[in-house]
Amino acid sequence: MAHYFTRAEAEALLPAILPILKRIQQARQRIQWLEEELMTVQARAMHNGHHLQQHSLQLQEKAVQAADSLREAVLELQRYDCELKDPDSGLIDFLSLRDGKEIYLCWRLDEERILFWHPIEGGFAGRQPL
């Protein structure tokens, strides 16, 4: 059965969710940087750069570690019964009820509290003030 959050319940979770979201963002940024670096090293290695093979393997290993960190943080976030909608902006939705209909309470990392909601089908573009 779905858990429906009140605004107060969802806001009470924000201090616990905040550091997890920051870890998710950091892991994603690290993965992106490592992937770009790996592509550069692999392109250089194609032009008689056999000496870059070890560096390429190290980057791959670091990317796997960063992906594991990302996966762990996402799993940790899921324990709070909220939905991660956009990891880059830190967008989170909390299932709730409004006038007897399922909605999402919508919060983003740069917001001090939950100020918006949107219909289940509406998404971020359909956000409305509470």
Secondary structure per residue as TSV (DSSP state, phi and psi in degrees):
chain	resnum	aa	ss	phi	psi
A	1	M	-	360.0	139.0
A	2	A	-	-69.6	147.1
A	3	H	-	-98.0	123.5
A	4	Y	-	-100.2	124.9
A	5	F	-	-90.5	142.2
A	6	T	-	-85.0	164.6
A	7	R	H	-58.7	-43.8
A	8	A	H	-62.0	-42.1
A	9	E	H	-63.5	-44.9
A	10	A	H	-64.8	-44.0
A	11	E	H	-65.3	-30.7
A	12	A	H	-65.4	-23.6
A	13	L	H	-85.0	-16.8
A	14	L	H	-55.8	-43.1
A	15	P	H	-60.8	-31.4
A	16	A	H	-79.1	-33.5
A	17	I	H	-76.3	-34.6
A	18	L	H	-52.1	-52.5
A	19	P	H	-66.4	-29.1
A	20	I	H	-67.4	-44.5
A	21	L	H	-61.1	-39.6
A	22	K	H	-64.7	-38.3
A	23	R	H	-65.2	-39.0
A	24	I	H	-62.1	-46.7
A	25	Q	H	-62.9	-43.9
A	26	Q	H	-62.8	-42.7
A	27	A	H	-64.1	-42.2
A	28	R	H	-63.3	-42.5
A	29	Q	H	-64.1	-41.0
A	30	R	H	-64.2	-43.3
A	31	I	H	-61.0	-45.5
A	32	Q	H	-61.0	-44.3
A	33	W	H	-63.6	-44.9
A	34	L	H	-63.6	-39.9
A	35	E	H	-63.4	-42.5
A	36	E	H	-64.1	-44.0
A	37	E	H	-63.8	-41.7
A	38	L	H	-63.5	-41.6
A	39	M	H	-62.6	-39.3
A	40	T	H	-64.9	-46.8
A	41	V	H	-64.7	-42.2
A	42	Q	H	-66.2	-36.9
A	43	A	H	-64.8	-41.4
A	44	R	H	-66.9	-35.8
A	45	A	H	-67.8	-26.1
A	46	M	T	-67.8	-20.5
A	47	H	T	-105.2	62.4
A	48	N	T	62.0	44.7
A	49	G	-	-113.8	47.0
A	50	H	G	-59.0	-26.5
A	51	H	G	-68.0	-11.1
A	52	L	G	-90.1	-2.7
A	53	Q	H	-60.2	-43.8
A	54	Q	H	-63.5	-42.7
A	55	H	H	-62.5	-40.5
A	56	S	H	-62.1	-43.6
A	57	L	H	-63.9	-38.9
A	58	Q	H	-64.0	-42.2
A	59	L	H	-63.8	-40.3
A	60	Q	H	-62.4	-42.3
A	61	E	H	-63.7	-42.5
A	62	K	H	-64.5	-36.6
A	63	A	H	-65.3	-39.8
A	64	V	H	-64.4	-42.4
A	65	Q	H	-62.5	-42.5
A	66	A	H	-65.5	-39.6
A	67	A	H	-64.3	-38.6
A	68	D	H	-63.6	-42.0
A	69	S	H	-62.7	-41.8
A	70	L	H	-62.1	-47.7
A	71	R	H	-59.5	-43.9
A	72	E	H	-62.6	-42.2
A	73	A	H	-66.9	-39.9
A	74	V	H	-64.2	-42.6
A	75	L	H	-62.9	-39.8
A	76	E	H	-62.4	-42.1
A	77	L	H	-64.1	-38.5
A	78	Q	H	-62.1	-24.9
A	79	R	T	-64.8	-16.5
A	80	Y	T	-90.5	4.0
A	81	D	T	61.3	24.4
A	82	C	-	-104.3	169.1
A	83	E	E	-117.3	123.3
A	84	L	E	-78.9	116.8
A	85	K	E	-100.1	-37.4
A	86	D	E	-145.9	103.5
A	87	P	T	-65.2	-29.6
A	88	D	T	-69.8	-37.4
A	89	S	T	-96.8	-6.0
A	90	G	T	72.8	39.4
A	91	L	E	-87.3	125.6
A	92	I	E	-128.2	141.4
A	93	D	E	-118.6	142.9
A	94	F	E	-119.2	123.2
A	95	L	E	-64.0	134.4
A	96	S	E	-149.1	178.6
A	97	L	E	-120.9	140.2
A	98	R	E	-140.1	119.0
A	99	D	T	52.7	39.1
A	100	G	T	79.4	2.3
A	101	K	E	-112.4	145.0
A	102	E	E	-69.1	133.5
A	103	I	E	-139.3	178.1
A	104	Y	E	-117.4	133.0
A	105	L	E	-80.5	131.1
A	106	C	E	-116.9	128.6
A	107	W	E	-139.0	143.6
A	108	R	E	-126.2	150.4
A	109	L	T	-49.5	-33.4
A	110	D	T	-85.8	3.3
A	111	E	-	-100.5	139.1
A	112	E	S	-71.4	-32.2
A	113	R	S	-150.5	177.5
A	114	I	-	-81.7	114.5
A	115	L	-	-116.8	-7.5
A	116	F	E	-133.2	160.0
A	117	W	E	-140.2	163.7
A	118	H	E	-153.7	155.2
A	119	P	E	-61.7	157.4
A	120	I	T	-53.3	-43.9
A	121	E	T	-83.8	-12.4
A	122	G	T	-75.0	-36.0
A	123	G	-	67.4	-173.9
A	124	F	G	-57.1	-37.0
A	125	A	G	-63.9	-23.3
A	126	G	G	-96.0	15.1
A	127	R	-	-60.1	139.0
A	128	Q	E	-133.4	147.9
A	129	P	E	-64.8	145.2
A	130	L	-	-72.4	360.0
